[in-house]
């Protein structure tokens, strides 16, 4: 097994672990981290695709490299927004879970003070 195949298997393993975590874990912060794990696996597989062209004696393919760089920036931004929303949820409700609760009924005219 060469290095390219090993890196491809590692990328597939990261995607698999991330999918498992997204499906099994109910906590929002863990889901955010699992989505980052999936993204890391995809970036690694794109890097392997770019490397295969370089291993054949050609220059590395710049398109997957550009996608990986752009994807890293977008993933970082999306993670920052998701964590900010999670912090806002915690500040508003006092807990960082998304449990389904009965919706509160709006107060009627007689109940308003």
C-alpha positions in Angstrom: 0.0 0.0 0.0 1.5 3.3 -1.0 1.2 6.6 0.8 -1.6 8.0 -1.4 -3.9 5.1 -0.8 -3.2 5.3 3.0 -4.1 9.0 3.0 -7.2 8.3 1.0 -8.2 5.6 3.6 -7.5 8.0 6.4 -9.8 10.6 4.8 -12.5 8.1 4.3 -12.1 7.0 8.0 -12.4 10.6 9.2 -15.6 11.1 7.1 -17.0 7.9 8.6 -16.2 8.8 12.2 -17.8 12.2 11.6 -21.0 10.8 10.2 -21.2 8.4 13.1 -20.8 11.2 15.5 -23.5 13.4 13.8 -26.0 10.5 13.8 -25.3 9.2 17.4 -24.5 12.3 19.5 -27.4 14.7 20.4 -25.3 17.6 21.8 -25.0 20.5 19.5 -21.3 21.3 20.2 -20.4 17.7 19.5 -22.3 17.9 16.2 -20.4 21.0 15.2 -17.1 19.2 16.0 -18.3 16.1 14.0 -19.1 18.3 11.0 -15.6 19.7 11.2 -14.3 16.1 11.3 -16.2 15.3 8.1 -14.9 18.4 6.5 -11.3 17.5 7.4 -11.8 14.1 5.8 -13.1 15.6 2.6 -10.2 18.1 2.5 -7.8 15.2 3.0 -9.4 13.2 0.1 -9.2 16.3 -2.1 -5.6 16.6 -1.3 -5.0 13.0 -2.3 -6.7 13.7 -5.6 -4.4 16.7 -6.1 -1.4 14.6 -5.1 -2.1 11.8 -7.6 -1.4 14.2 -10.5 1.9 15.2 -8.9 2.9 11.5 -8.4 2.4 10.8 -12.1 5.1 13.2 -12.9 2.7 16.0 -13.6 2.4 19.2 -11.6 -0.1 18.9 -8.8 -3.6 19.8 -9.9 -4.3 23.3 -8.7 -8.2 23.0 -8.7 -8.5 20.6 -5.7 -5.8 22.6 -3.9 -7.8 25.8 -4.4 -11.0 24.0 -3.3 -9.3 22.8 -0.1 -8.0 26.3 0.8 -11.4 27.8 0.1 -13.1 25.1 2.0 -10.9 25.6 5.1 -11.8 29.3 5.2 -15.5 28.5 4.8 -15.5 25.8 7.4 -13.7 28.0 9.9 -16.3 30.8 9.3 -19.2 28.4 9.6 -17.8 26.9 12.8 -17.4 30.4 14.3 -21.0 31.3 13.4 -22.4 28.0 14.7 -20.5 28.4 18.0 -21.7 32.0 18.3 -25.3 30.8 17.8 -24.8 28.1 20.4 -23.4 30.6 22.9 -26.4 32.8 22.2 -28.8 29.9 22.8 -27.0 29.1 26.1 -27.3 32.8 27.2 -31.0 32.9 26.3 -32.1 29.5 27.7 -29.4 28.6 30.2 -28.8 25.3 28.5 -27.1 24.3 25.3 -29.4 21.6 24.1 -32.1 21.5 21.5 -34.6 19.3 23.2 -38.1 19.4 21.9 -40.3 21.1 24.5 -43.9 22.1 24.4 -44.2 25.6 22.9 -45.2 28.3 25.3 -48.7 29.7 24.8 -48.7 33.5 24.3 -50.4 35.3 27.2 -53.9 36.3 26.8 -55.2 39.9 27.4 -56.3 39.0 31.0 -52.9 37.5 31.9 -50.8 40.5 30.7 -49.7 42.9 33.4 
